[in-house]
Amino acid sequence: MAAVRWVRVGSLSEPKLVAVRSAIGAYVTDAKVEGVEVTSGVPEQPVGFEEIIRGARNRAAGALGGPSCDLGVGIEDGLVPLPVSNFAGEVAYLNIGCVAITDGGRTSIGFSSAFGYPLECSIPAVRDRQPIGAAFDRLWEVHRGESAAKPSALSTGNIGRLSIGVLPRAEYARHGVLCALVAFLQPDLYGLDEDVV
């Protein structure tokens, strides 16, 4: 990772930027990590692995933005249906985050862990393709009586709230970034020409 000096992330979300800084910082302490606004090219609420991966790849490519940037990073969360019902007998969906990292010639994919939302959020999000974050914030306020100054996705995250702060959004995303980095960390094992990290 010594060659990496400038990393751009296809998002202005602070938890995503913290995740990338933390993951990259484990290998390179002086890399510049900045966020840029890019479009994902997928629905606001991605559903299924194809849309989630495409969104992450589009964000990474859009973030790279030129030859002076070493790596572009895209992070896209979405809902994936499970082939089994949940405990209530309903179709279950898990939220999973995909991370794409590109140097312009090569792209590596990694995933975060996955968690389930309450059905009151996930079913309408899939049906109406409305972002689940806003629905979750409303549900949380109704059931817990707590409203946030800003959307939870921009702070501790929905997983942060659900895990009572043990797994904040930035840490959840960091795992996906680390998983996407492994091909760049071990290029010979993945058939890559050279080590960029």
N, C-alpha and C positions, 0 to 999 in steps of 0.2 A: 504494500500500500504506500510505500515511500514516494511513488511517482504521483500520487493523488494530492493535488493542491486546491482544486476548486470543484465543488459538488453543488449542483443545482437540483432542487426538489420541486416537482410540479404541483406545488400547493403553498398557500400562505398560512395554513393551519399550524399554530404553534406546537401542539402535541406531535405532529408529524415531523416538524423541523427538529424538535428535541430528540425524537426517536432516531433520526438520521445522524444528528451530531453525536449522540451517544454511541451508536454502532460504529460509525466511521472513526470516532475518537479513540476507540479501543485499539486501533491500528495506526492511526496518523493523528498526532495531537495538534498539528498546525494547519489542517485543511480548512478552507473557507467553505461553509455550508450556508446557502441562501435559498429562500423560496421564491418562486415565480408563479404567477397565475397562468395556468394553461387549461385548456378544455380536455375533458376525458374522451369525448366522442361516443359516450355511452349514455343511456338514460340516467336521470338523476338518482334513481334507485336501481342499481344493477342487480340483476337476478341471474344466477347460474355462473358457473366457472368461466364460460366463454366471455361474457360481458365484463366480469370482474378482471380477468387477465387482460382483455383488450384495453380496458380503461387504464390499468396500471402501465401497460406498454406505451399507450398514447401519451400519458403524462410524463413518462421517463423520456421519450423521444422529444417531446415539446420542451422539456426542461433543459435538455442538453445544450441546445441553443448555440452551437458554434464550436470551432476548434480549440478555443482557449479553455473551455470547460472540460474537465477530465471525466466526470460521471454525471449522468442524469438519473434521477430517482423518481419513480412514480408509485404512489400508494393509492389503492382503490379498494374500498370495502364494499361488500354486497352480501346478498342472502342466497344460500344454496339449499335446495330442498333435500331432505333426507329420504332414503328409500323405505323408512319405517315411520310409524306414527309416534307422536310424543305420548307422554303419560296421560293426556286427556283424550287420546284417540284421534287427534287432528293431525293433518299434514304438518310436519315439523320443518322449520327452516333454521339454519345456523348462519350467523354472521361470521364472515371470514375476510381477512384482509390479504390482498395480494400486493407484493412489492416487486417491481421490475427495476433493474439497474442496467444501464447501457453505457458503453463508451463510444457509441456511434457505429461500431462494427459488430459488437457482441452484446447480447442481452441475456441476463440471468433472472430467473423467477424464484421467489420465495413466498411463503405464506406465514401468516400469524396463526395463533391458535384460533379456535372457533367457539362461539357461545350462542345460546339460544335467547331470543327476546320473548317477552310475554306475547301470547297469540293476539292479544288486543292490538299490538303494534305490528307484528310480522304479517298477519293475514292481509290487512288493508294496504300495507306497504307493497306487498307482492301484487295484489289485485289492482291497485290504483297507480302503482309505480311512483308513489310519493316518498320522499326521503324519510327513512324510519327514525332518524334522530329527532325531528320535530314532534313526531307522534309519541316517541318515548318520553320526551321532555314534558308533554302535556299529561301523559299517563302518570308520570312520577309526581307531578304537581297535584293531581287529583288524589292519588293514593297516599302520598307521603306529606302533602301540604307544604312542599318546598319548591320554590321557584328560583331559578338561577338568574344571575345578572346577564349571563351570556349563554348560548347553547352549550350543552354539556360536551358536545363533540369538539368544542374549542377550549375545553378545560380538562377536567378529569376523564371525560368521556362517559359513554353509557356503560361500558364495561367497568369503569371506575366506580360509578354509582352502584351498579349491581353487585360488585365484589366488595362493597363497603370500603373502597379506597385501597384495597390490597393490590389490585392490578389496574393502575391508571392507564389511560389511552396511550400515552407516550411509550410506556413499557410494553404494552400489547403490540404496538407497531414496531418497536425496536427488534423484537424477535423475528419478524418477517424480513426486516432489513438485513439482519445477520444471516438468515437463511439464504437470501438472495446473493449475499456477498461470497458465499463459500466457493463458487466456481471461479471467482476472480482471485480468491486467496490460494487456491490449489489448481492453477491453470493446467498443469500437465495431466492431472487426473481427469480433466474435463475436455481434453483435446483442444485447448486454447493455445494460440501461438506464443503468447508471452504473458508475463505477469504485469498487470497494471497497478497492482496494489502492493 
